[in-house]
């Protein structure tokens, strides 16, 4: 079996296990990954360095797939002012993204921290920011301002998510509850727009 085939088999098996375990990457053992892929355990370390590197690659692929296929259902009254439409769209989209983070804590944390460590234009954080820029197409400001708003929103949501894991009541928001997460997004967008 060629190295590239083994690599793809390992990635596919790991992604399947991560999905089966609802994002709890700690449950996917190196032996289980090897068994599922039909590849020897030693090849995991040879190809990826260690299990954590393999998990990170798989998480990035999972999140990238979500980010690139995500399209929120936005039924907005077309008679509304463009800035009001943009605000509504951004709020609805950001709430869905924020909810995804909290519903997929393990993989979201890995993805965000990896992006902080090794940021690129193709990282999940960058793709999320670009998605928010597209949502802001109705906003009546220049492109640079849209980029700044999307960057601020993405960065603030990520920090709020990462910090919420250790302090759910930071700034008065109990991030363990959806209504507080939604209120946080509404408050944040009010400040940005």
C-alpha positions in Angstrom: 0.0 0.0 0.0 1.4 3.4 -0.9 2.0 6.0 1.8 -0.6 8.4 0.3 -3.2 5.7 0.3 -2.4 4.9 3.9 -2.5 8.6 4.9 -5.9 9.0 3.3 -7.3 5.8 4.9 -6.0 7.0 8.3 -7.6 10.5 7.8 -10.9 9.0 6.7 -11.0 6.5 9.6 -10.2 9.3 12.1 -12.8 11.6 10.8 -15.4 8.8 11.0 -14.4 8.1 14.6 -14.5 11.8 15.6 -18.0 12.0 14.1 -19.1 8.8 15.8 -17.9 10.1 19.1 -19.6 13.5 18.6 -16.4 15.4 18.4 -14.9 13.9 21.6 -11.4 13.3 20.1 -10.1 11.7 23.3 -12.3 8.6 22.6 -10.6 7.9 19.3 -7.6 5.7 20.3 -4.6 5.2 18.1 -5.3 1.4 18.0 -8.9 2.0 17.0 -7.8 4.4 14.2 -5.3 1.8 12.9 -7.8 -1.0 13.0 -10.5 1.0 11.3 -8.1 2.1 8.5 -6.4 -1.3 8.1 -3.1 0.4 8.6 -0.3 -0.5 11.2 -0.1 1.6 14.3 3.5 2.5 13.7 2.5 4.1 10.4 0.5 6.7 12.2 3.6 8.0 13.9 5.6 7.7 10.7 3.1 9.6 8.6 1.8 12.2 11.1 4.4 12.3 13.9 1.8 11.4 16.5 -2.0 11.0 17.1 -2.4 14.7 18.0 -1.1 15.8 14.6 -3.5 13.4 12.8 -6.4 14.6 15.0 -5.6 18.2 14.2 -5.5 17.6 10.4 -8.8 15.8 10.6 -10.5 18.4 12.8 -9.3 21.1 10.4 -10.9 19.2 7.5 -14.2 18.7 9.4 -14.4 22.4 10.3 -13.4 23.5 6.8 -16.2 21.4 5.3 -18.7 23.0 7.7 -17.4 26.5 7.1 -17.5 26.2 3.3 -20.9 24.5 3.1 -22.6 26.6 5.8 -25.5 28.7 4.4 -28.0 30.0 7.0 -31.7 30.3 6.1 -32.3 34.0 6.1 -35.7 35.1 5.1 -35.6 38.9 5.3 -38.1 41.5 4.3 -36.7 43.0 1.1 -38.3 46.4 1.9 -36.0 46.9 5.0 -33.1 49.3 4.9 -29.9 47.7 3.6 -28.1 48.3 6.9 -30.9 46.7 8.9 -30.9 43.7 6.6 -27.1 43.4 7.0 -27.4 43.5 10.8 -30.1 40.9 10.8 -28.2 38.5 8.5 -25.0 39.0 10.4 -26.7 38.3 13.7 -28.4 35.2 12.5 -25.3 33.8 10.9 -23.1 34.6 13.9 -25.5 32.9 16.2 -25.4 29.7 14.1 -21.6 29.8 14.1 -21.4 30.4 17.8 -23.9 27.6 18.5 -21.7 25.3 16.3 -18.7 26.1 18.5 -20.6 25.2 21.7 -22.2 22.1 20.2 -18.8 20.8 19.0 -16.5 22.0 21.8 -13.6 19.5 21.3 -13.1 20.0 17.6 -13.9 23.7 17.8 -11.2 24.2 20.4 -8.6 22.2 18.4 -9.4 24.2 15.3 -9.3 27.6 16.9 -6.1 27.0 18.8 -4.4 25.5 15.8 -5.4 28.6 13.7 -3.9 30.8 16.4 -0.7 28.8 16.3 -0.5 28.4 12.5 -2.7 31.0 10.8 -3.1 31.1 7.0 -5.5 32.6 4.5 -7.0 29.1 4.2 -7.4 28.5 7.9 -10.8 27.9 9.3 -10.7 31.3 11.1 -9.9 33.0 7.9 -12.7 31.2 6.1 -15.1 32.1 8.8 -14.1 35.8 8.5 -14.6 35.6 4.7 -18.0 34.1 5.2 -19.0 37.0 7.5 -17.7 39.5 4.9 -20.1 37.8 2.3 -23.0 38.2 4.7 -22.3 41.9 5.0 -22.7 42.5 1.3 -25.8 44.7 2.0 -24.0 46.9 4.5 -23.4 50.4 3.1 -19.8 50.8 4.1 -16.5 50.2 2.1 -14.9 46.8 1.8 -12.2 47.5 4.3 -14.8 48.3 7.0 -16.6 45.1 6.2 -13.4 43.2 6.6 -12.7 44.8 9.9 -16.2 44.1 11.2 -15.9 40.4 10.1 -12.4 40.1 11.7 -13.6 41.7 15.0 -16.6 39.4 15.1 -14.7 36.2 14.4 -11.9 37.0 16.8 -14.3 38.1 19.6 -16.5 35.0 19.2 -13.4 32.7 19.3 -12.0 34.3 22.4 -15.4 34.3 24.1 -15.7 30.6 23.3 -12.2 29.6 24.5 -12.5 31.6 27.7 -16.0 30.3 28.3 -14.6 26.8 28.9 -13.1 28.0 32.1 -15.4 30.8 33.1 -19.0 30.6 31.8 -20.1 33.8 33.5 -17.5 36.2 32.1 -19.0 39.6 31.4 -22.4 38.4 32.8 -23.0 35.8 30.1 -23.7 32.2 31.1 -22.4 30.6 28.0 -23.8 27.2 29.1 -27.2 28.6 28.1 -28.3 29.3 24.5 -30.2 32.4 25.4 -27.1 34.0 26.9 -25.0 33.0 23.8 -27.6 34.6 21.6 -27.7 37.8 23.8 -23.9 38.0 23.6 -24.0 37.9 19.8 -26.8 40.5 19.7 -24.8 42.8 22.1 -21.6 42.3 20.1 -23.2 43.1 16.8 -24.9 46.2 18.2 -21.4 47.4 19.2 -19.9 46.5 15.8 -22.6 48.1 13.8 
